[in-house]
Amino acid sequence: MLKFIGRRLVSYVAMLFVATSATYFLASWFLDPRSNYLAMRPQPSDASIDKSLDYANINDQTPLIERYGEWVKGIVLHLDFGKSPQGEPINEVLWHRALISLELVTIATILAIVIGISVGVATAIRKYSLFDRTANAISVLFLVTPTFVIGLLVALVYLRFHESTGMNPLYVTGPIEGGFLDFFRYIALPTLTLTLAGYVSYHFTQRTYLLDTINDDYVRTARAKGLRKNVAIRRHALRTSLIPTAMGVALSITTIVTGSVFVEKIFSINGAGYYFIDTLSKNDINGTVAVAFLGGVATCVGLLLADLAIAMLDPRIRIS
């Protein structure tokens, strides 16, 4: 197992390095931090602009390969992603915002997994019943509705509730901060939005694969030996049908960094997704690459967890 994880980690680090380097070159080619200063009135002198860009290591007058070498050295030696065009250290802003997104998306993902798998199992067991058709219709509705529309609907329904009752137990907008109670009041509505948008894929995946395995020979054999239908499904069919769902769950970790962009915008949460849009609009090369790097790390973690989850769920798979 340790050898397997070690080999995976080496390959993921190599892929992450290549992907992040490619992002650095693309961002350097397409983003123009010099234009930020040229748009100022009064416009700074060329010498002043070059000095500011040199300080952040994003001066387009410096050869790209030279800037790339300085950037790699900063990351390898100090895990320093550099500075923004305004001279602000990327690390100070990014880690704080990434933690906010991590808190928000992790809670919503856990809820979506539990709800989605539970509904998927319940509908598969009661296929074509009124409950199955109703649950599927509701899930299809959320499936075709964009996340930002769900967010606006959640906010609108809550505001109507507030107007009609005068009660205001939750916050619609604002930073996620304070003690546990304040944290809950800030995070409840965006978490609800992400949960409603995210549970659908787990519902349909689990329902589809459980229906595929529910009539397999080993399930019928278990029932022929006297196990009740629900018990046979839980002990035998469910484990096999969880394999593709586990892959989806693991890969959903990739959305932790930038997966809540619209929700963060609607509810005014300064997370990593909001920061990513900020870096693009401000021609922030180093900030854009830093967010892409965190997204790549989340992807690698998800792939590794997917491999491990499949190995644990399927006894036919052995990791040497």
Phi, psi and chi 1 to 4 in degrees:
 res  aa     phi    psi   chi1   chi2   chi3   chi4
   1 MET       -  -45.8  176.4   68.2   78.4      -
   2 LEU   -65.0  -38.0  -68.4  178.4      -      -
   3 LYS   -63.9  -41.1  -70.7 -177.9  179.6  179.9
   4 PHE   -60.4  -48.9  169.2   79.4      -      -
   5 ILE   -62.8  -40.0  -65.4  175.5      -      -
   6 GLY   -62.1  -44.8      -      -      -      -
   7 ARG   -62.8  -42.0  -71.8 -163.7  -57.8  -91.3
   8 ARG   -62.6  -43.1  -73.0  -64.3 -166.6 -172.7
   9 LEU   -63.4  -41.2  -72.7  176.8      -      -
  10 VAL   -61.7  -45.9  169.8      -      -      -
  11 SER   -66.4  -37.2   63.7      -      -      -
  12 TYR   -69.3  -38.4  -69.9  154.5      -      -
  13 VAL   -62.7  -41.4  167.6      -      -      -
  14 ALA   -63.8  -46.1      -      -      -      -
  15 MET   -64.0  -38.7  -71.3 -171.6  -64.5      -
  16 LEU   -64.7  -40.2 -177.1   61.2      -      -
  17 PHE   -63.4  -45.6  176.1   76.7      -      -
  18 VAL   -64.1  -45.4  171.7      -      -      -
  19 ALA   -65.9  -41.6      -      -      -      -
  20 THR   -68.2  -39.6  -53.9      -      -      -
  21 SER   -62.9  -42.3  -62.6      -      -      -
  22 ALA   -61.7  -40.4      -      -      -      -
  23 THR   -62.7  -39.7  -56.1      -      -      -
  24 TYR   -60.9  -46.4 -178.9   87.2      -      -
  25 PHE   -65.4  -42.7  -74.6  111.3      -      -
  26 LEU   -63.3  -44.7  -71.2  172.3      -      -
  27 ALA   -63.4  -38.4      -      -      -      -
  28 SER   -67.6  -32.1  -61.1      -      -      -
  29 TRP   -77.4  -36.1  -73.1  -30.9      -      -
  30 PHE   -98.7  -26.4  -73.2  100.0      -      -
  31 LEU   -94.5  143.3  -61.3 -178.8      -      -
  32 ASP  -126.9   85.3 -177.0   15.9      -      -
  33 PRO   -63.5  -24.9    3.9   -6.2      -      -
  34 ARG   -62.0  -31.7 -176.8  177.2  -66.1  -87.7
  35 SER   -64.7  -24.1   64.5      -      -      -
  36 ASN   -60.5  -39.3  -64.9   -5.0      -      -
  37 TYR   -81.2  -34.4  -62.7   94.5      -      -
  38 LEU   -66.7  -23.2  -63.2  177.8      -      -
  39 ALA   -83.7   -8.7      -      -      -      -
  40 MET   -73.2  148.3  -67.5  179.8  177.4      -
  41 ARG  -131.6  115.7  -66.2  -65.7  179.6  -89.5
  42 PRO   -72.7  150.6   27.8  -35.1      -      -
  43 GLN   -78.0  131.3 -177.5  176.8  -53.0      -
  44 PRO   -64.8  161.1  -16.6   29.1      -      -
  45 SER   -70.6  159.3   64.9      -      -      -
  46 ASP   -60.4  -38.4  -71.1  -17.9      -      -
  47 ALA   -64.5  -39.6      -      -      -      -
  48 SER   -67.2  -40.5  176.8      -      -      -
  49 ILE   -63.4  -45.9  -65.3  175.0      -      -
  50 ASP   -61.8  -38.5  -75.2  -24.7      -      -
  51 LYS   -63.9  -43.1 -174.6  176.4 -179.7  179.8
  52 SER   -65.6  -41.5  -61.9      -      -      -
  53 LEU   -69.6  -37.1  -65.9  176.5      -      -
  54 ASP   -64.1  -38.0  -75.7  -25.9      -      -
  55 TYR   -60.8  -36.4  177.7   69.4      -      -
  56 ALA   -91.6   -1.4      -      -      -      -
  57 ASN    60.1   42.6 -169.7   35.2      -      -
  58 ILE  -133.0   24.7   51.2  175.5      -      -
  59 ASN   -76.0  120.1 -167.8  -18.9      -      -
  60 ASP   -70.3   -9.5   54.4  -14.0      -      -
  61 GLN   -81.5  -16.5  -57.6  -59.3  -40.7      -
  62 THR   -87.3  136.1  -56.5      -      -      -
  63 PRO   -52.0  136.7  -26.7   34.6      -      -
  64 LEU   -59.5  -40.0  178.4   55.3      -      -
  65 ILE   -66.2  -30.8 -166.1   66.5      -      -
  66 GLU   -70.4  -42.8 -177.2  178.8  -31.9      -
  67 ARG   -63.7  -39.6  -75.1 -177.7  -82.8  147.6
  68 TYR   -63.0  -41.3  172.0   71.9      -      -
  69 GLY   -62.2  -42.1      -      -      -      -
  70 GLU   -65.2  -38.3  -73.0  -64.5  -42.8      -
  71 TRP   -65.8  -45.1  175.5   78.7      -      -
  72 VAL   -63.0  -42.8  170.2      -      -      -
  73 LYS   -61.4  -40.8 -174.4  167.9   68.1  173.9
  74 GLY   -62.9  -39.0      -      -      -      -
  75 ILE   -72.5  -46.7  -67.3  178.1      -      -
  76 VAL   -65.0  -41.5  172.2      -      -      -
  77 LEU   -86.3  -34.4  -63.5 -179.3      -      -
  78 HIS  -130.4    1.4  -51.0  -69.9      -      -
  79 LEU    50.1   44.1 -164.0   62.6      -      -
  80 ASP  -107.2  117.0 -178.1    5.7      -      -
  81 PHE   -87.2    9.7  -75.3   93.4      -      -
  82 GLY    92.3 -158.4      -      -      -      -
  83 LYS  -128.5  158.1  -62.8  175.0  176.4   60.8
  84 SER   -78.6  169.4   69.9      -      -      -
  85 PRO   -57.9  -22.8  -27.3   35.8      -      -
  86 GLN   -87.9    1.4  -66.0   75.3   33.4      -
  87 GLY    86.4    9.1      -      -      -      -
  88 GLU   -83.3  129.2 -174.9  179.4   27.4      -
  89 PRO   -60.1  128.9  -22.8   34.2      -      -
  90 ILE   -63.7  -42.3  -60.2  -62.6      -      -
  91 ASN   -57.7  -41.1  -73.4   17.9      -      -
  92 GLU   -63.0  -34.8  -68.4 -177.1    6.5      -
  93 VAL   -86.1  -44.4 -179.6      -      -      -
  94 LEU   -66.7  -47.6 -180.0   60.4      -      -
  95 TRP   -62.9  -38.2  -59.3  121.8      -      -
  96 HIS   -64.7  -44.7  172.4   68.3      -      -
  97 ARG   -70.8  -35.7  -66.0 -161.9  173.2 -168.8
  98 ALA   -63.7  -36.7      -      -      -      -
  99 LEU   -64.7  -38.6 -179.8   60.3      -      -
 100 ILE   -62.4  -47.2  -67.4  173.6      -      -
 101 SER   -64.3  -37.7  -68.6      -      -      -
 102 LEU   -61.0  -44.9  178.7   64.9      -      -
 103 GLU   -62.3  -47.0  -66.9  171.6  -20.1      -
 104 LEU   -64.7  -53.3  172.3   62.3      -      -
 105 VAL   -73.2  -33.7  179.3      -      -      -
 106 THR   -63.4  -47.1  -60.8      -      -      -
 107 ILE   -61.4  -46.2  -64.4  172.5      -      -
 108 ALA   -64.7  -38.2      -      -      -      -
 109 THR   -66.2  -43.1  -59.4      -      -      -
 110 ILE   -60.9  -45.5  -67.7  172.9      -      -
 111 LEU   -63.1  -42.5  -69.7  174.3      -      -
 112 ALA   -63.6  -39.4      -      -      -      -
 113 ILE   -64.4  -49.4  -68.7  169.3      -      -
 114 VAL   -62.2  -47.7  172.9      -      -      -
 115 ILE   -66.7  -46.5  -65.5  172.3      -      -
 116 GLY   -62.2  -47.7      -      -      -      -
 117 ILE   -66.3  -40.9  -67.8  178.5      -      -
 118 SER   -61.4  -46.3  -60.4      -      -      -
 119 VAL   -66.4  -39.2  174.0      -      -      -
 120 GLY   -61.8  -43.6      -      -      -      -
 121 VAL   -66.4  -45.1  172.2      -      -      -
 122 ALA   -62.4  -40.9      -      -      -      -
 123 THR   -73.2  -33.3   51.9      -      -      -
 124 ALA   -67.1  -40.3      -      -      -      -
 125 ILE   -66.1  -34.4  -66.9  174.5      -      -
 126 ARG  -109.3   42.9  -58.4  170.6  179.6   82.5
 127 LYS   -57.8  140.3   62.9  176.2 -179.0  178.3
 128 TYR    67.3    9.0  -50.7  133.4      -      -
 129 SER   -82.5  174.0   65.7      -      -      -
 130 LEU   -61.3  -40.2  178.3   60.7      -      -
 131 PHE   -61.8  -43.3  172.2   77.3      -      -
 132 ASP   -61.8  -47.9 -179.9   30.5      -      -
 133 ARG   -65.5  -39.5  -63.7  177.9 -171.1  -82.3
 134 THR   -67.0  -46.7  -57.2      -      -      -
 135 ALA   -62.4  -40.1      -      -      -      -
 136 ASN   -65.1  -40.7  -71.2  -17.0      -      -
 137 ALA   -63.7  -42.7      -      -      -      -
 138 ILE   -64.0  -42.9  -66.1  173.0      -      -
 139 SER   -65.8  -39.6  -67.5      -      -      -
 140 VAL   -62.2  -38.5  167.7      -      -      -
 141 LEU   -60.3  -45.9  178.6   62.7      -      -
 142 PHE   -70.9  -28.7  -74.3  122.4      -      -
 143 LEU   -65.9  -41.5  178.9   64.7      -      -
 144 VAL   -88.3   -4.0  -59.8      -      -      -
 145 THR   -95.9  122.8  -54.9      -      -      -
 146 PRO   -58.9  152.2  -21.4   32.2      -      -
 147 THR   -59.2  -40.5  -57.6      -      -      -
 148 PHE   -67.9  -29.4   70.2   89.3      -      -
 149 VAL   -70.4  -41.4  174.9      -      -      -
 150 ILE   -60.0  -42.0  -63.3  175.9      -      -
 151 GLY   -61.3  -44.0      -      -      -      -
 152 LEU   -65.1  -38.9  -68.0  173.2      -      -
 153 LEU   -65.3  -42.5  -71.6  173.6      -      -
 154 VAL   -61.1  -44.8  167.5      -      -      -
 155 ALA   -64.8  -41.4      -      -      -      -
 156 LEU   -65.5  -44.7  178.6   61.2      -      -
 157 VAL   -61.8  -41.4  169.1      -      -      -
 158 TYR   -66.7  -40.9  176.8   76.4      -      -
 159 LEU   -64.7  -37.4  -70.0  174.1      -      -
 160 ARG   -63.7  -41.7  -66.0  -68.3 -173.0 -171.8
 161 PHE   -60.6  -43.1  166.3   79.9      -      -
 162 HIS   -63.9  -42.4  170.1   58.6      -      -
 163 GLU   -66.5  -37.6  -69.6  175.3    0.7      -
 164 SER   -81.2  -28.4   60.1      -      -      -
 165 THR  -109.2  -19.4   64.0      -      -      -
 166 GLY    77.2   -0.2      -      -      -      -
 167 MET   -87.6  142.7  -60.4  172.5   61.8      -
 168 ASN  -139.7   66.6 -171.0   27.8      -      -
 169 PRO   -74.9  -17.5   27.4  -34.1      -      -
 170 LEU  -123.6  163.6  -53.6  174.9      -      -
 171 TYR  -104.8  135.9  -62.7  137.4      -      -
 172 VAL   -83.3  -41.9  176.7      -      -      -
 173 THR  -131.8  162.5   60.4      -      -      -
 174 GLY   131.5  164.6      -      -      -      -
 175 PRO   -72.2  148.6   28.1  -34.4      -      -
 176 ILE   -83.2  103.3  -61.2  177.6      -      -
 177 GLU  -156.6 -179.2   56.1 -173.9   17.4      -
 178 GLY    89.6 -168.2      -      -      -      -
 179 GLY   -75.9 -171.7      -      -      -      -
 180 PHE   -60.7  -43.6  175.6   77.7      -      -
 181 LEU   -64.1  -46.5 -178.1   58.5      -      -
 182 ASP   -63.5  -40.0  -75.4  -27.4      -      -
 183 PHE   -58.6  -44.8  173.9   78.7      -      -
 184 PHE   -63.9  -41.7  173.5   78.6      -      -
 185 ARG   -64.8  -34.9  -63.5  178.4   72.1 -177.2
 186 TYR   -75.2  -39.0  -79.8  119.4      -      -
 187 ILE   -92.1  -12.6 -151.7  170.6      -      -
 188 ALA   -60.8  -52.2      -      -      -      -
 189 LEU   -68.6  -47.1  -65.0  179.3      -      -
 190 PRO   -63.3  -33.4   15.3  -27.7      -      -
 191 THR   -66.0  -42.1  -62.4      -      -      -
 192 LEU   -59.9  -42.2  175.3   61.4      -      -
 193 THR   -61.3  -49.5  -60.0      -      -      -
 194 LEU   -66.9  -33.1  -70.7  174.1      -      -
 195 THR   -66.4  -45.5  -58.6      -      -      -
 196 LEU   -64.0  -35.8  -67.6  175.6      -      -
 197 ALA   -76.7  -25.3      -      -      -      -
 198 GLY  -100.0  -24.0      -      -      -      -
 199 TYR   -70.8  -23.0   91.7   91.5      -      -
 200 VAL   -59.8  -45.6  177.3      -      -      -
 201 SER   -62.9  -38.4   60.5      -      -      -
 202 TYR   -67.7  -37.9  -57.3  119.7      -      -
 203 HIS   -59.5  -54.8  166.3 -160.8      -      -
 204 PHE   -69.6  -37.8  -74.5  128.8      -      -
 205 THR   -62.7  -48.3  -59.7      -      -      -
 206 GLN   -65.0  -42.9 -172.4   59.1   54.5      -
 207 ARG   -61.7  -46.0 -179.2 -177.9 -176.8  -83.9
 208 THR   -62.7  -48.8  -60.7      -      -      -
 209 TYR   -75.0  -29.6  -75.4   97.1      -      -
 210 LEU   -69.7  -37.8 -175.2   55.1      -      -
 211 LEU   -64.6  -31.5  -74.7  176.1      -      -
 212 ASP   -69.8  -31.2  -77.2  -16.7      -      -
 213 THR  -102.2  -10.6   59.1      -      -      -
 214 ILE   -66.2  -24.1 -154.1  168.9      -      -
 215 ASN  -111.4   17.5  -68.3  -42.6      -      -
 216 ASP   -68.7  163.7  -77.0   -8.2      -      -
 217 ASP   -58.5  -42.7  -68.1  -19.3      -      -
 218 TYR   -68.7  -27.3   59.6   90.7      -      -
 219 VAL   -74.2  -42.6  179.0      -      -      -
 220 ARG   -64.1  -37.0  -71.5 -157.6  -58.8  -93.9
 221 THR   -64.1  -42.2  -59.8      -      -      -
 222 ALA   -62.1  -40.5      -      -      -      -
 223 ARG   -69.4  -36.6  -67.5 -168.0   62.3 -170.8
 224 ALA   -65.2  -24.6      -      -      -      -
 225 LYS   -83.5    0.2  -69.8 -177.7  176.5 -179.9
 226 GLY   112.9   -3.1      -      -      -      -
 227 LEU   -72.6  139.4  -77.5 -178.3      -      -
 228 ARG   -67.5  157.7  -71.8 -178.6  -71.6  110.0
 229 LYS   -56.4  -49.7  178.9  179.6  178.7 -178.9
 230 ASN   -63.1  -38.4  -70.3   -8.1      -      -
 231 VAL   -68.5  -42.7  176.0      -      -      -
 232 ALA   -63.0  -38.0      -      -      -      -
 233 ILE   -67.2  -45.1  -69.8  173.6      -      -
 234 ARG   -66.0  -40.1  -76.3 -161.7  -55.4  -90.6
 235 ARG   -80.4  -28.6  -70.0 -174.4 -177.5  177.5
 236 HIS  -120.7  -59.3  -58.7  -78.4      -      -
 237 ALA   -68.2  -38.0      -      -      -      -
 238 LEU   -63.6  -40.9 -179.3   58.2      -      -
 239 ARG   -61.2  -44.4 -178.7  168.4 -178.2  166.8
 240 THR   -67.1  -41.9  -56.6      -      -      -
 241 SER   -71.6  -15.4   65.9      -      -      -
 242 LEU   -76.3  -14.5  -84.0  172.9      -      -
 243 ILE   -60.9  -54.7  -67.4  175.0      -      -
 244 PRO   -64.9  -32.3   20.8  -32.3      -      -
 245 THR   -65.3  -40.5  -55.1      -      -      -
 246 ALA   -61.7  -37.9      -      -      -      -
 247 MET   -62.6  -43.4  176.2   66.6   78.1      -
 248 GLY   -64.4  -39.4      -      -      -      -
 249 VAL   -62.7  -46.8  168.6      -      -      -
 250 ALA   -63.5  -42.3      -      -      -      -
 251 LEU   -71.4  -20.8  -65.9 -179.3      -      -
 252 SER   -68.3  -15.0   68.9      -      -      -
 253 ILE   -61.6  -25.2  -65.1  175.6      -      -
 254 THR   -63.1  -19.7   61.7      -      -      -
 255 THR   -86.9   -1.2   65.6      -      -      -
 256 ILE   -61.5  -37.0  -76.8  178.6      -      -
 257 VAL   -80.0  -50.4  178.6      -      -      -
 258 THR  -122.2   11.0   57.9      -      -      -
 259 GLY   -77.4   -6.5      -      -      -      -
 260 SER  -118.8   33.4   56.1      -      -      -
 261 VAL   -57.1  -53.0  175.0      -      -      -
 262 PHE   -66.2  -39.8  -65.8  118.9      -      -
 263 VAL   -65.6  -42.1  173.9      -      -      -
 264 GLU   -62.8  -36.8  -70.3  179.1    5.3      -
 265 LYS   -67.6  -46.2 -172.0   73.7  172.5  177.0
 266 ILE   -64.3  -43.2  -68.4  170.0      -      -
 267 PHE   -98.4   13.1  -64.8   99.4      -      -
 268 SER    53.6   50.7  -61.0      -      -      -
 269 ILE  -105.0  123.7  -61.2  171.8      -      -
 270 ASN   -85.0   68.6  -68.5  -38.7      -      -
 271 GLY   -97.5 -171.2      -      -      -      -
 272 ALA   -68.0  -34.0      -      -      -      -
 273 GLY   -63.7  -46.0      -      -      -      -
 274 TYR   -61.0  -41.1 -155.8  160.9      -      -
 275 TYR   -64.5  -37.1  177.2   66.5      -      -
 276 PHE   -61.5  -44.0 -177.8   62.3      -      -
 277 ILE   -63.2  -38.0  -59.6  -60.2      -      -
 278 ASP   -60.9  -44.7 -119.6    8.3      -      -
 279 THR   -64.8  -37.4   60.0      -      -      -
 280 LEU   -67.7  -43.3  -67.7  174.7      -      -
 281 SER   -69.7  -24.0   63.6      -      -      -
 282 LYS  -103.5   13.0  -66.2  178.7  179.5  177.8
 283 ASN    54.6   40.3  -66.3  -64.9      -      -
 284 ASP   -91.0   94.7 -173.5  -10.5      -      -
 285 ILE   -63.0  -51.7  -64.4  172.8      -      -
 286 ASN   -64.2  -38.8  -67.5  -30.5      -      -
 287 GLY   -65.7  -41.1      -      -      -      -
 288 THR   -62.1  -44.8  -59.6      -      -      -
 289 VAL   -67.2  -36.4  178.1      -      -      -
 290 ALA   -63.5  -42.7      -      -      -      -
 291 VAL   -66.0  -41.1  176.3      -      -      -
 292 ALA   -61.9  -38.2      -      -      -      -
 293 PHE   -62.1  -45.9  170.0   80.0      -      -
 294 LEU   -62.8  -38.4  -73.0 -177.2      -      -
 295 GLY   -62.6  -38.0      -      -      -      -
 296 GLY   -66.7  -39.5      -      -      -      -
 297 VAL   -61.6  -44.4  170.1      -      -      -
 298 ALA   -61.5  -38.6      -      -      -      -
 299 THR   -63.7  -44.6  -58.9      -      -      -
 300 CYS   -64.1  -41.8  -67.9      -      -      -
 301 VAL   -61.3  -42.2  171.2      -      -      -
 302 GLY   -62.9  -42.9      -      -      -      -
 303 LEU   -63.8  -41.3  -69.4  171.6      -      -
 304 LEU   -65.1  -43.7 -179.0   60.3      -      -
 305 LEU   -64.4  -35.5  -69.9  178.5      -      -
 306 ALA   -62.6  -44.8      -      -      -      -
 307 ASP   -59.6  -45.9  -70.9  -25.3      -      -
 308 LEU   -67.4  -40.2  -63.9  176.3      -      -
 309 ALA   -64.6  -42.7      -      -      -      -
 310 ILE   -64.8  -39.6  -68.4  173.1      -      -
 311 ALA   -64.5  -35.8      -      -      -      -
 312 MET   -76.0  -33.6  -72.4 -173.8  -66.4      -
 313 LEU   -79.5  -31.5  -71.7  169.4      -      -
 314 ASP  -108.3  107.1 -167.8  -16.1      -      -
 315 PRO   -65.5  -14.5   24.3  -33.5      -      -
 316 ARG   -76.8  -16.5  -65.7  170.2  -62.7 -179.5
 317 ILE   -95.9  128.7  -63.2  176.7      -      -
 318 ARG  -124.3  134.3  -70.5  -68.1  178.9  -95.7
 319 ILE  -101.6  120.3  -62.3  177.5      -      -
 320 SER  -102.6      -   59.5      -      -      -
